[in-house]
Amino acid sequence: MIERTALVNELCNHPNLNENLSTARLVEKIIDTNEGILTSTGAIRATTGKYTGRSPNDKFIVKDELSSKLVDWGKVNQPIEEDVFVNLLHKVVAYLKEKDELFRFKGFAGADATYRLPIQIINEFAWHNLFSKQLFIQPNEEEYADLVADFTIISAPTFKAVPEIDKTNSEAFVMISFKHRIILIGGTEYAGEIKKSVFSVMNFLLPQQDILTMHCSANVGPEGDVALFFGLSGTGKTTLSADPYRKLIGDDEHAWSPNGVFNIEGGCYAKCINLSAEKEPQIFNAIRFGTVLENVAVNSETRQADYQDTSLTENTRAAYKIDNIDNIVQPSVAGHPNTIIFLTADASGTLPPISKLSKAQAMYHFLSGYTSKLAGTERGVTDPVSTFSACFGSPFLPLAPAQYAEMLGEKIDQHQANVFLVNTGWTGGSFGVGSRMKLSYTRAMVHAALEGELNNTETTQDDIFGLDIPLHVPGVPDEVLVPRNTWKDKAAYDETAKELAMQFHMNFRKFNHASEEIAQAGPRYRG
């Protein structure tokens, strides 16, 4: 540990270390070094090369005496030996020491001062440092003076690993050492790796304090009613939580403590594909000076962003401070949730656009975490791919999914929260035949759920999935609510729905610890 401290100090003592620069100074640095360009709204646009999304095959957790018995090892949490990590750490530090200048951000992960994690992020790129400044919580002057980082993130995008020597899977790597309290990132310029690796750390540390960490957005209504929106990237967490009639707590990462819900971050990381002022005005207007646009096409003359252009990737992103949203909670903390919404972007087009879940169904669908991976969210994904991601966030969960699920179940019971499954995916047919659910319809359904309008409404039970579907939702045509009614070919719907039901059953076999009540709460069709 002394060796680790000395190595980190070598970087912190770099003769040209730019520490907690103002946004304006960072923007100047970015433009001077051609790391990015200034857009017409004052945002910075940067590109990330071939890595335009997370690279899950290149993420590792160091296996040592601290992590070995706690981490849920497997394809998601790939182990790497401590000596491999330490050797690579030495190489990266030596590499960064030779750079003309480095950048450091010091701040916090966690808006609740009782549970926050002091962090420092040492960046090779100025734009990555601006990204970090937007997404994490900045200390005030007094906090800054006393801040001692409990976790260090070192990001060296231009350092390329040699797999044969460094025992990585490619030139890129994201390594987390809970023992050394370091996240080591290299070989990829995609800034999202910084954000998600810190989330993974919080998903390890906080549950050990009986605090549930969640891959969800959250907002609060005028009466103090709190809503959570769970879902993987591309399902609508950011869009649906940015509601002009409710105050935003956060768009992606939260924790549920004995005091209530708090945001883990201090900013938002919104998908920009097809963004418009008409459909998503809060997000559109948040993109201004200080915002970092990732891989967004920009007109070379006018410097206007083209959010419809997918030539670089479909995973275009905007990182901005939560303060850029007008209607927010400050600080980003609130009470206990009244409504929980599970979001899925079902590319099969067979799940209902909204359904009310029993407690057992809520546990089943939380553990299942079904969605369709959308193009661009991960490297190599070009068309929607059906996937099951436990707790709607498996890539970021170091512990076994059951630990998070049990904590959620206890909190649903304790606070009597209503749970809904909302499909923001396809209707009228599968991907390629049907169309994406209209955002206006989804907003109307979510609004009805939050206002309690669906608690006692007439429902029908789906024969294949066993879900209770409301027959009437204000602002939504009745025929949209039952997916089979939207398909011209009813036989094709039945076949596709049954196929998805079997995928649910196949996936749930790995949760052999689940109670019989939860196991039976899945699709009614069993082949």
C-alpha positions in Angstrom: 0.0 0.0 0.0 3.0 2.3 0.6 4.1 1.6 -3.0 0.6 2.5 -4.3 0.6 5.8 -2.4 4.1 6.6 -3.7 3.0 6.0 -7.2 -0.1 8.1 -7.0 1.9 10.9 -5.3 4.3 10.8 -8.3 1.5 11.8 -10.5 0.1 14.3 -8.0 3.5 15.9 -7.9 3.8 16.3 -11.7 5.4 19.7 -12.4 2.5 20.7 -14.7 -0.5 19.2 -12.8 -3.6 21.3 -13.6 -5.8 20.8 -10.5 -9.5 21.6 -10.4 -9.3 24.1 -13.2 -12.3 26.2 -13.9 -14.6 25.2 -16.8 -13.4 28.2 -18.8 -9.7 27.2 -18.3 -10.3 23.6 -19.3 -12.2 24.7 -22.4 -9.2 26.9 -23.4 -6.9 23.9 -22.9 -9.1 21.6 -25.0 -9.2 24.0 -27.9 -5.5 24.9 -27.7 -4.5 21.2 -27.8 -7.1 20.3 -30.5 -8.7 17.8 -28.2 -12.1 19.1 -29.2 -14.0 21.9 -30.9 -16.4 24.5 -29.6 -20.0 24.1 -30.8 -22.6 26.8 -31.5 -24.1 26.5 -28.0 -20.8 26.7 -26.3 -20.4 23.0 -25.6 -17.2 21.1 -26.3 -17.4 18.3 -28.9 -14.8 15.5 -28.6 -14.5 12.2 -30.5 -13.3 8.9 -29.0 -11.9 7.0 -31.9 -12.8 3.3 -32.3 -14.1 3.0 -28.8 -17.4 4.7 -28.9 -19.0 2.7 -26.0 -18.0 0.7 -23.0 -15.7 -2.3 -23.6 -17.0 -4.9 -21.2 -14.5 -7.6 -22.2 -11.7 -5.3 -21.1 -13.0 -4.7 -17.6 -11.4 -6.5 -14.6 -11.5 -6.6 -10.9 -8.3 -7.3 -9.0 -8.6 -10.6 -7.1 -7.0 -10.4 -3.7 -7.7 -11.1 0.0 -10.2 -8.2 0.1 -12.2 -9.0 -3.0 -11.9 -12.8 -3.4 -14.9 -13.8 -1.2 -17.1 -10.8 -1.9 -17.1 -10.3 -5.7 -19.4 -12.4 -7.9 -16.8 -13.6 -10.2 -17.6 -14.5 -13.8 -17.9 -13.1 -17.3 -19.0 -9.7 -16.0 -16.5 -9.5 -13.1 -13.4 -10.9 -14.7 -10.6 -11.5 -12.2 -7.1 -10.3 -12.7 -4.1 -11.1 -10.4 -2.8 -8.4 -8.2 0.8 -8.5 -9.5 -0.6 -8.0 -13.1 -2.4 -4.9 -11.9 0.6 -3.5 -10.0 2.9 -4.1 -13.0 0.5 -2.2 -15.3 0.1 0.5 -12.7 3.9 1.1 -12.7 3.9 1.3 -16.5 1.0 3.7 -16.7 2.5 6.0 -14.0 5.8 6.1 -15.8 4.1 6.8 -19.1 2.0 9.7 -17.6 5.0 11.2 -15.8 6.5 11.9 -19.3 3.5 13.9 -20.4 3.8 17.7 -20.7 0.9 18.2 -18.4 -1.8 16.3 -16.5 -5.2 17.2 -15.0 -6.6 16.4 -11.6 -10.2 16.7 -10.4 -11.0 16.3 -6.7 -14.5 15.8 -5.6 -17.1 13.3 -4.4 -19.3 10.5 -5.5 -22.6 10.6 -3.5 -24.7 13.7 -2.8 -25.5 12.6 0.8 -22.6 13.9 2.9 -23.1 11.0 5.3 -22.3 8.4 2.6 -20.2 10.1 0.0 -16.9 8.9 -1.3 -14.0 11.4 -1.7 -12.3 10.8 -5.1 -9.6 12.1 -7.3 -9.4 11.6 -11.0 -6.0 12.1 -12.8 -6.5 12.6 -16.5 -4.2 12.6 -19.5 -6.8 14.6 -21.5 -8.2 18.0 -20.6 -11.6 17.0 -22.0 -11.8 13.9 -19.8 -11.1 16.2 -16.9 -14.0 18.5 -18.0 -16.1 15.4 -18.3 -15.3 14.4 -14.8 -16.0 18.0 -13.6 -19.4 17.8 -15.1 -20.4 14.3 -13.8 -19.1 14.2 -10.3 -19.8 16.4 -7.3 -17.6 19.4 -6.8 -16.6 20.4 -3.3 -16.9 23.9 -2.0 -13.8 25.8 -0.9 -13.9 24.5 2.7 -14.6 20.9 1.6 -11.8 21.1 -1.0 -9.3 22.2 1.5 -10.0 19.1 3.7 -10.6 16.6 0.9 -8.4 13.5 1.1 -9.3 11.1 -1.7 -10.4 7.6 -0.7 -10.3 6.4 -4.3 -8.1 7.4 -7.2 -9.0 7.1 -10.9 -6.1 7.2 -13.3 -7.0 7.6 -17.0 -4.4 7.2 -19.7 -6.3 6.8 -23.0 -3.2 6.8 -25.2 -1.4 4.1 -23.2 -1.9 0.9 -25.1 -1.6 -2.4 -23.3 0.2 -5.3 -24.9 -2.0 -8.3 -24.2 0.8 -10.9 -24.5 2.8 -9.1 -21.9 0.2 -7.3 -19.8 -2.3 -10.2 -19.7 -5.2 -8.1 -20.9 -7.7 -9.0 -23.6 -6.8 -6.1 -25.8 -5.0 -2.7 -25.8 -7.7 -1.3 -23.6 -8.2 -2.0 -19.9 -10.4 -0.9 -17.0 -9.1 -2.4 -13.7 -10.5 -1.8 -10.3 -8.5 -2.6 -7.2 -10.6 -2.3 -4.0 -7.5 -3.1 -1.9 -5.3 -0.4 -3.5 -8.3 2.0 -3.9 -7.4 2.6 -7.6 -9.2 2.5 -10.9 -6.8 2.1 -13.8 -8.0 3.0 -17.3 -6.0 2.9 -20.5 -6.3 2.3 -24.2 -9.8 3.7 -24.7 -10.8 7.4 -25.1 -14.4 6.7 -24.3 -15.0 8.9 -21.2 -18.0 6.8 -20.1 -15.5 4.2 -18.6 -14.6 6.8 -15.9 -18.2 7.3 -14.9 -19.2 3.6 -14.9 -16.1 2.4 -13.1 -16.8 4.8 -10.2 -20.4 3.5 -10.1 -19.0 -0.1 -9.9 -17.0 1.0 -6.9 -20.0 2.5 -5.2 -21.9 -0.7 -5.9 -19.3 -2.6 -4.0 -18.8 -0.3 -1.0 -22.3 1.0 -0.2 -24.2 -2.4 0.1 -21.8 -3.4 2.8 -23.2 -0.5 4.7 -26.8 -1.7 4.1 -27.3 0.9 1.4 -28.9 -0.2 -1.9 -27.2 1.1 -5.0 -29.3 1.3 -8.1 -28.9 1.9 -11.9 -31.8 4.2 -12.1 -32.9 7.8 -12.5 -35.1 9.5 -10.0 -37.3 12.5 -9.6 -39.7 14.0 -7.0 -43.2 15.5 -7.3 -44.7 18.5 -5.7 -46.1 16.5 -2.8 -42.6 15.0 -2.1 -43.5 11.7 -3.9 -40.3 10.0 -5.2 -40.1 7.9 -8.4 -37.3 5.6 -9.5 -36.7 4.7 -13.2 -34.6 1.5 -13.6 -33.2 0.5 -16.9 -30.1 -0.1 -19.0 -28.7 2.5 -21.4 -31.1 3.5 -24.1 -34.3 2.5 -22.3 -35.3 6.1 -21.4 -34.1 6.7 -17.8 -32.7 10.2 -18.6 -35.6 11.2 -20.9 -38.4 10.1 -18.6 -37.0 11.5 -15.4 -36.5 15.0 -17.0 -40.1 16.0 -16.3 -41.1 19.7 -16.2 -43.7 18.9 -13.5 -41.3 17.1 -11.2 -37.9 17.9 -9.8 -34.9 15.8 -11.0 -32.8 14.1 -8.4 -30.5 12.5 -10.9 -30.5 10.7 -14.3 -28.6 7.4 -13.8 -27.1 6.3 -10.5 -28.6 6.4 -7.1 -28.5 4.9 -3.6 -31.3 4.2 -1.2 -30.3 4.7 2.4 -32.3 4.7 5.7 -32.7 8.5 5.0 -34.1 8.1 1.5 -32.7 8.4 -2.0 -29.6 10.3 -3.1 -27.8 10.8 -6.4 -24.3 9.3 -6.7 -23.3 11.9 -9.3 -23.4 15.6 -9.8 -24.2 15.6 -13.5 -26.1 13.8 -16.3 -24.8 11.7 -19.2 -27.7 11.8 -21.7 -27.9 10.0 -25.0 -28.2 12.5 -27.9 -29.4 10.3 -30.8 -32.4 12.1 -32.4 -32.4 14.7 -29.6 -34.7 17.6 -30.3 -36.0 20.7 -28.5 -39.6 19.6 -29.2 -39.3 16.1 -27.7 -36.8 16.6 -24.9 -36.5 20.3 -24.2 -34.8 20.0 -20.8 -32.0 17.9 -22.2 -31.7 19.9 -25.4 -31.4 23.2 -23.5 -28.9 21.7 -21.0 -26.3 21.4 -23.7 -24.4 24.7 -23.3 -21.1 26.1 -22.2 -19.2 23.4 -20.1 -21.1 20.5 -21.6 -19.1 17.8 -23.2 -20.6 16.2 -26.4 -19.1 12.8 -27.3 -19.0 11.7 -30.9 -21.8 14.1 -32.0 -21.5 15.2 -35.6 -21.0 18.9 -35.9 -21.3 21.2 -39.0 -17.8 22.4 -39.9 -19.0 25.9 -40.7 -21.9 26.7 -38.4 -20.6 24.4 -35.5 -24.2 23.3 -35.0 -24.6 19.8 -33.6 -26.5 17.3 -35.8 -28.2 14.9 -33.4 -29.7 12.8 -36.2 -26.2 12.0 -37.7 -25.0 8.6 -36.6 -21.9 8.5 -38.8 -19.6 8.3 -35.7 -21.9 6.1 -33.5 -25.4 5.9 -32.4 -24.1 6.2 -28.8 -23.8 10.0 -29.0 -23.7 11.5 -25.5 -23.9 14.8 -23.6 -22.2 15.2 -20.2 -23.5 18.2 -18.3 -23.9 19.5 -14.7 -27.2 18.7 -13.2 -27.5 22.4 -12.6 -28.1 22.8 -16.3 -31.5 21.3 -15.7 -33.9 24.0 -14.4 -36.1 21.8 -12.3 -33.8 20.0 -9.9 -33.5 19.1 -6.2 -30.5 20.7 -4.5 -28.7 18.9 -3.0 -29.7 15.8 -4.9 -31.4 14.0 -2.0 -35.0 13.1 -1.4 -37.3 10.8 0.6 -38.3 7.2 0.1 -39.8 6.1 -3.3 -43.5 5.8 -3.8 -43.3 4.5 -7.3 -40.7 2.3 -9.0 -40.7 1.9 -12.8 -38.7 -0.8 -14.6 -37.9 0.3 -18.1 -37.2 -2.1 -21.0 -36.7 -1.4 -24.7 -38.2 -4.7 -26.0 -37.1 -5.1 -29.6 -39.5 -8.1 -30.0 -42.5 -5.8 -29.7 -44.4 -8.2 -27.5 -44.2 -6.8 -23.9 -47.0 -4.5 -22.9 -46.2 -0.8 -22.9 -47.1 -0.7 -19.2 -48.2 -3.3 -16.6 -48.6 -3.3 -12.9 -46.4 -5.8 -11.0 -47.1 -7.7 -7.8 -44.3 -7.9 -5.3 -43.3 -11.3 -6.6 -43.4 -10.1 -10.2 -41.3 -7.1 -9.2 -38.6 -9.3 -7.8 -38.7 -11.6 -10.8 -38.4 -8.8 -13.3 -35.7 -7.0 -11.3 -33.6 -10.1 -11.2 -34.2 -10.8 -14.9 -33.5 -7.2 -16.0 -34.7 -7.8 -19.5 -34.1 -5.3 -22.3 -32.7 -5.1 -25.8 -29.1 -3.8 -26.0 -29.4 -0.9 -28.4 -26.8 0.0 -31.1 -23.7 1.8 -29.8 -24.1 1.3 -26.1 -21.3 -1.2 -26.2 -18.6 -1.7 -28.7 -19.7 -4.0 -31.6 -23.4 -3.7 -31.0 -25.0 -2.5 -34.2 -28.6 -3.9 -34.0 -30.8 -4.5 -31.0 -29.8 -7.7 -29.1 -32.0 -9.3 -26.5 -30.3 -9.4 -23.2 -30.9 -10.1 -19.5 -29.0 -7.9 -17.1 -29.7 -8.6 -13.5 -31.0 -5.6 -11.5 -31.0 -3.6 -14.8 -27.3 -3.0 -14.2 -25.3 -6.3 -14.2 -22.2 -4.8 -15.9 -21.7 -2.6 -12.9 -22.5 -5.0 -10.0 -19.5 -6.5 -8.3 -21.6 -8.4 -5.8 -24.1 -11.2 -6.5 -27.4 -9.9 -7.9 -29.4 -11.6 -5.1 -27.8 -9.2 -2.6 -29.2 -6.1 -4.4 -32.6 -7.8 -5.1 -33.1 -8.8 -1.5 -32.4 -5.2 -0.4 -34.9 -3.9 -2.9 -37.6 -6.3 -1.9 -37.2 -5.3 1.7 -37.5 -1.6 0.9 -40.5 -2.2 -1.4 -42.2 -3.9 1.6 -41.1 -1.3 4.1 -42.2 1.7 2.1 -45.2 0.1 0.2 -43.9 1.3 -3.2 -45.9 0.5 -6.4 -44.0 -1.1 -9.2 -44.6 -1.0 -12.9 -42.9 -2.5 -16.0 -42.8 0.0 -18.9 -41.8 -1.0 -22.4 -40.2 1.9 -24.3 -39.3 -0.4 -27.2 -41.3 -1.6 -30.2 -45.0 -1.8 -31.0 -46.9 -3.2 -33.9 -44.2 -5.7 -34.7 -40.6 -6.6 -33.8 -37.6 -4.4 -34.7 -37.5 -3.9 -38.5 -41.3 -4.3 -38.8 -42.9 -2.3 -36.0 -42.1 1.1 -34.7 -40.7 2.6 -31.5 -43.3 3.4 -28.9 -44.2 7.1 -29.1 -42.5 9.1 -26.4 -45.8 11.0 -25.8 -47.6 7.8 -25.0 -44.9 6.6 -22.7 -44.9 9.9 -20.9 -48.7 9.7 -20.5 -48.4 6.2 -19.1 -45.7 7.1 -16.6 -47.7 10.2 -15.5 -50.7 8.0 -14.9 -48.6 5.6 -12.8 -47.1 8.4 -10.8 -50.4 10.1 -10.1 -51.9 6.8 -8.8 -54.4 6.6 -11.7 -53.5 3.0 -12.5 -53.7 1.6 -8.9 -57.4 0.7 -9.2 -58.0 0.8 -12.9 -59.5 -2.1 -14.9 -56.9 -4.5 -16.2 -56.6 -7.6 -18.4 -54.0 -10.3 -17.8 -51.7 -11.2 -20.6 -52.0 -14.9 -21.4 -48.3 -15.4 -22.2 -46.5 -13.1 -19.8 -49.1 -13.1 -17.0 -48.9 -9.3 -16.7 -51.8 -7.1 -15.6 -52.3 -4.6 -18.4 -54.4 -1.4 -17.8 -57.2 -1.2 -20.3 -57.4 2.6 -20.2 -54.7 5.2 -19.7 -55.5 8.9 -20.2 -53.8 10.2 -23.4 -53.1 6.8 -24.8 -55.2 5.0 -27.4 -56.7 1.8 -25.9 -55.5 -0.4 -28.8 -51.9 0.5 -28.0 -52.0 -0.9 -24.5 -52.4 -4.6 -25.5 -49.5 -5.4 -27.8 -51.2 -8.3 -29.6 -53.8 -5.8 -30.9 -51.1 -3.8 -32.6 -49.8 -6.6 -34.7 -51.4 -7.3 -38.1 -50.2 -11.0 -37.9 -51.6 -12.3 -34.7 -50.0 -15.8 -35.2 -46.6 -14.1 -35.6 -47.2 -12.2 -32.3 -48.0 -15.4 -30.5 -44.9 -17.1 -31.8 -42.6 -14.2 -31.0 -44.1 -13.7 -27.5 -43.8 -17.4 -26.6 -40.2 -17.3 -27.8 -39.4 -14.4 -25.5 -41.2 -16.1 -22.6 -39.0 -19.1 -23.0 -35.9 -16.8 -23.0 -37.1 -15.5 -19.6 -37.4 -19.0 -18.2 -34.0 -20.1 -19.5 -32.4 -17.0 -18.0 -34.0 -17.4 -14.6 -32.6 -20.9 -14.1 -29.4 -19.3 -12.8 -31.4 -17.8 -9.9 -32.0 -21.2 -8.2 -31.9 -19.5 -4.8 -35.1 -17.6 -5.6 -38.3 -18.6 -3.7 -40.9 -20.6 -5.5 -43.3 -17.6 -5.4 -40.8 -15.4 -7.2 -39.9 -18.2 -9.7 -43.6 -18.7 -10.6 -44.1 -14.9 -11.1 -42.5 -15.0 -14.6 -44.3 -15.6 -17.9 -47.3 -18.0 -17.7 -46.3 -19.7 -20.9 -43.8 -22.5 -20.2 -43.6 -24.4 -23.5 
